[in-house]
Amino acid sequence: MRAGYALSGDDGCIADARHHARAFLDRARGDLRLTVPARAMDLTQLVVSELVTNARKYAPGPVLMELRITADGVDIVVWDSDPTVPAARTADPGRIGQHGLEIVEAVTEGLFIEQEPVGKRITARISLADDA
């Protein structure tokens, strides 16, 4: 199952993205009868929030989000118009902010960043295994 969303890039798009993610996973539970543990539900919403926040903060214009689910995991794909490839910074407990990519790397099974002809595409994978 997959679904795509065009997000406006305005102030409400982060909350909209989290809402879309929750509704998508609820549909997967109902329509596909997939088991989506609470941990995967929470992490999906967290990763969506972090990736869309970064896209909104660093790239002008709209943000595209695609969600895909299989029996094994959830893929969160976010596209934005900025071609700059982000990199997680080294840990610094004294730094205020700019920990989003560190958080995403810590809670996902995989994180892939691809430059596109326009902008970039970031894909994060969250396992549906309860013990991940």
N, C-alpha and C positions, 0 to 999 in steps of 0.2 A: 504494500500500500504506500502511496506517496501523495503529497499535496504541496502545491506551491502558493506562495503569498507575496504580493507586492506591497511593501511597506512604504509609507510616505516619507519617512525620514524626519517627521516632525516630533514634537515632544511626546505624543501619545504612542508612538510606534513601538516602543520597548514593551509597554504593557500589552499592546495589541499582539505582539509576537509571542509573549508568554501565554496569553489567552489562546491563540491559535495552537500552540504546542500542546497545551492541556486538552483542548477539544480534540485534536488529532489523536492523541494517545487514548482518550476516552472512546473515540470511534474504533480504534484498533482493538480495544478490549471488547467492545460490543459486537462489531461487525466481523472481525477475524477471530474473536475469542482468544486473543493472545493474552498471556499473563504479563502484565506490566507492573513490576513491583513498585511500591511507593518510592523507594530509593531512585529508581530509574525515572519516575515521574518528576521527582524533585530535581534531580541532576539535569534532566532535559530542560526544564524551565530555567535553571541557573545558567546553563551553557547558552541557551537562546538569548537570555538577558545580557550576558557578557559580550557575546559576539555582535548582537544588534547594537548594543551601546557603543562598542568600538567603531562599528561601521558608521553610526550616526555622528560620532564625535570627530572622526578623521576623514570622512568622505562626503563630498557634497551630493545632494540628490537622493533618489530613492534607494531602497535596500530590497533585495530579493532574498527570500528564504524558502528553502525546500526542506520538507521533512519526509524521511523514508523509514519504514520499519519492516523488519523481517522477524522471524522467530528468535533470532540471536541478538538483535540490537536495533538501536535507533541512530540514524544518520541525520545530523543537522547541517545543512549547507547554507551558508550566507554569502551573498555576492554584494560587493559595493564597487563604486567607481574609482577608488584610489588604488593605483597600481603598487604602492609601497607594500612590501611584504613585512608583516609585523614579526617581531621577535620578542620572546619572553625575556624580561630583564632578570639579572641575578637577584636572588633574594635579599631584601633589605627591610627588616622590620620597622625601621625608622621612616621609610618612604611612605608618604600619604598618597594613595591612589596608584594607578597604573599597575595593578596586580591582576587584571582580568585574564590575560593570556596565561599567566602562571596558574591561575585557578583552573582554567579550562584544561590545560595540560595535565594537571594533577588529578582531575576527576574523569577524564575520558580514556577510552581504550586506544584511541588513535586521533591524531590531529594532522590534517593535510592542508597545505596552502598551495594554491596554483595561481600563477599569473594568467590573466585572460587578455585577449586583444584590447579590451577595455576593463580596467580594474583588476580585481582578484576574487577568487572563490576559496572560502575556508570550509572544510568539512571536518566535523567532529563526530566521533562514534562513541555511543554509550551502550554498554552491555546490558542486556535484559536478565542476565544471570543474577540471581539473588545474592550470590556470594562474591560478586565481582568487587 
